[in-house]
Amino acid sequence: MNNAVRNSARLFGAGLRALLVLTVVCGVIYPLVVTGIAQAAFNGKANGSEVTQNGKTVGSELLGQRYDKGKDGKGNPIPDLRYFQPRPSAGLGSNKTNDVNTQYDLQVSGATNQGATNTDLIAAVKERKQWVADTYGVPQSQVPADAVTSSGSGLDPDISPAYAKLQVNRVAKENHLDRAKVERLVEDTTEGRVLGFMGEPRVNVLKLNMGLRELTK
């Protein structure tokens, strides 16, 4: 009986020591080492790829955001046309406006999972296409796909060069800027394919609008 108790106590003690050691190694030392390496070697990425301008954090280069000047009578955001506008955000979850994520809300990101034959998606695309065509004074045939559809995450920070160029005239007019300067800003902000062959050329809207603010000083 005494041997059984001693064996049980020994096993219990060994298990407890293993638990304490693994807790310290995996729960304290490892996270601290990984965090330290990340902060030292990849400080910007580890802290959310924040972007600052004039000493103030203005957003993240990985997450899209809206540029509005208030809301209309129904509570819908009114785009501020002095700035380049991002692609639509229409992900999971809901807000007070219309049961989809139109606010680039990080807590309800995701795709709508609506197929190409979904009547709600078709109606939304038609409405957006009409708005873009009327707002920027172009035929609907020239409206690029990313101007009227959201990304898989609903938080895409980039737009296509085509959508950025489509907005040049309006942005230049609203800010009383020379059109050539705004065109050059779009060209300078445009990023090519990753490693020359992956993905598509893109323009980060936050960086584009940061450059615009510098032009309007």
N, C-alpha and C positions, 0 to 999 in steps of 0.2 A: 504494500500500500504506500509506504514511504517513498519507494523508488518511483512509483507511478506519479506521485505528487511532485517529486523532484524533477522528473522528466517533463511533466507538464509545465512546471514553473520555468525550467530551462528553455523550453520551446517558446513559452510566452515572452520571456525576456529577450530571446533572439529576435522574435517577430517585432517586439516593441522597438528594439534598437534599429532594426532594418527600416521600420516605419519612420523613425526620427531621422535617420541618415538620409533616406530618400526624400523626405520632406524638405530637409535643409538643402540638399543638392538640387533637386528638381523644382522645388517651390521657392527657393531663395537665391542660391548661387547661380544657377543656370539663367533665370530671368534677368538677374542683375548683369551677368556677363553679356548676354545677348543685347540687352538694352544699352549697355555701355558701348559695345561695338557699333550698334546702329547709330547712336548719338554722335560717336566720334567719326565714323566713316560716311554715314548717310544722314547727316543731321536734318537737312531739309525734307527728305522723303519720310524720315521717321516721325517728323512732326506735322505730317499732313500735306506736304508740298505747298505750304503757305506762300502767298505772293504779297510782297509789301511795296508800297509806293509812298515816298516822302515820309518814311518812318512809320507808316500805318498799314496794318494788314488789311488787304482789300479782297481776299478770297483765296481759293486754292486752284492751282492750275489743273487739277484733276476733276473738279466738280463745276458743273454749269451753274449759272445764276441768272435771275431776271434783271432787266433794267427797265423799271416802270416809273411813272410819275403820279401814281395814285390809283384809285379805283373808280369805276363808274357807278351809277345808281344801283346796279344789281350786284355790286361787290366784285366784279371782274376787274383784273388788273389792266391798266392802260399803258401800253408800251411807250417808253420815252424814246422818240425817234431821233433824238440827238445822238443816241448810242447805237452801235451795232447790236442787233437782236440775235439771241441764240435760237436753236431749233426748239420746237415744242417739247414740253415735258408732260407726259401722260402715262404715269405708271400705276402701280398698285396703290391701294388705300383710298382715302377720300379726304376732301377738305370741305369748307363751308360752301364752296361755289358750285361744284358740279360732279361730285363723286369720283373725280380722278385727280391725280397729282399734277396740277398745273403750276405749282409754286416752287419746283425744284426742292421739295421737302425730302431731306435725307432719310427720314423715318419711314417713308412709304415709296421708296424707289423700286423700280422693276418695270417689266414690260406689261402691256395690257393683255397680251396673248390674243388679240383680235386678228382674225384671218382676213385675207384680201377680199372676201365676199361678205364680211360683216357690215351690216347696214349702218351701224353707228360710226364705224371707222370711215366708211365711204363718205358719209355726210360730213364728218369732221374734216377730212382731207379736202373736200370740195369747198367748205367754208374757209379753211385756212388759205387755200390756193387763191380764192377770190380776194381775201384780205391782202395777201402779199402782192398780188397783181395790181390792185387798186392803190395800195399804199406806196409802192415803189414805181408805179407807172410803167409796167411791163406787161406783155401778153402772158396769159396763163401758161402758154407752151414753154415759156422761158423760166418758169418757177422750178427750181431744183427740188428733188425729193426730200432732202433734209430740211427744207423750209416748211414742210407740211406734215412731216412724220417725226415721231420721237425715237430715241435710241432704245436699245434693249434695257438699259438701266434707268432711262428717263433722266439721267444726270450728265449727259454728254457735254463736255466743256468746249467742244470744237464744232465748227461748221465747215462746209466745203468752200473752197475758193470761189466757186460759182455763186454761192449764196452771199458771200462777203462782197463780191464785186457788184452783185445786184443791188446792194444797199448803199453803194458809194454815193450816188447822186443825192439821195435823200439825206444822208448823214452830212455831206458837204454843204447842202443847202441849209439844213437846220442849224449848223454851226458857223455858217458864213465863212466857209473855208474854200480854198481853191481845190477844184475836183482832182487835179493832178497830184496834189499833196496827199489826199485821202487814198487815191489809187496806189501811190507809192507805199503808203503805210500798210495797205493790205498785202502788197507784194513782199514787203520786208517781214511781215508777220507770218506769212505762209510757210508751213513746214512740209517737206517732201515725205515720200514713203520711207518707212523705217528700213535702214540698211539698203535703201534704194529699190526694194521690191515688195516689201510687206505693207499692207494697208493702202490707204489712199492719201493724197495731199490734203492738208487740213489747216484750219486757222483757229487758234485759240481765242475765243471771244473776249475773255478777260484781258489777255495781253493786248489784243487789238484795241479795246476801249481804254486801256492804260496809255497806249500810244496816242490815242485820240485826245485824251485829257492834256497831254503834253503839248499837242498842237494848238489847243484852244487856250493855253495860258496867255 
